């Protein structure tokens, strides 16, 4: 069983987040596509700007490290991101 406890977006229900695009291969293997990751990829394909560009647009300074996110994120969210992205 896969552990999905690392999922960073709490606004999606677990079943939608992890099972909306679940399929089974002819060999019986379960394949899952993460809907949040798919949405990020779609945004990139359509040229949606990166996080720092949106921060600037909203009047916030650009960030270079996780500690600089404390003006918009909780410590728990920052620590979760820090554990996922080196």
N, C-alpha and C positions, 0 to 999 in steps of 0.2 A: 504494500500500500504506500502510495506517495504521500509525503507530508507537505501540506499546503499552508502550514502555519506562518510561513514567511510572507504571505500575500500582503502587499502594502496598501491596497485600496479598500478601506472599510465600507465604502458606500455601495459596493456590489454585494448582493446576496451570494453566499458560498456556492449554491447550486448553479447560479447563473455564471458566476466567475469561473468555475472550474468544469462545468459539465454542459454548458450550452452548445458547444461545438464538439462534443464527444462522439467518436465513431469507433466502430470495431472493424479491424482488417479481416480479410478472408481467412487469415491464420488464427483469428480469435484474439489478437492483441488490441487492447484499448488505446486509442490515440486521443489526446486531449489538446485543445488549443485554448490558451488563456485569452478571454475576451478583452481584458484590459490591455494586454500586450498587442493584440491585434489592432485595437483602436489607436495605440501609439504609433504602430507601423503605418496605419492608414493616414494618420496625420502627417507623418514624415513624407509619405508619397505625395501628399497634396501641398507640401511646402509650408506647413504650419511651423512657426518659429520655435526656437528652443526656449527652455525655461528662463534663462538669463535675459533673453530679449523681452519676454513678457514681464519680467520683474522691472526692467527699465521702463517699459511702456506704462506700468502702473506706478512709477515714481520710486521704486526701490532700487538700491544699488545692486550691481552684479555681484555674484558670490564666487569665491574660489575654493572654499572648503566647507565642510558640513557645519562647522560652528557658526558660520555667518548666516545660516538659515533660521536662527532662533527668533528673528523678527517676524516670521510667518508660520513657523512650525513648532509643534511641541517637542520637548526633549525626547519623549518616547519615539516620535516619528523620526527624528534625526538619528537616534541610535539604531533604529530599525534599518534606515537607509545606509548608515555607516557599516552595518553588518552585511548588507547585500552588495555594496559597491566599494571596492577597495580604493 
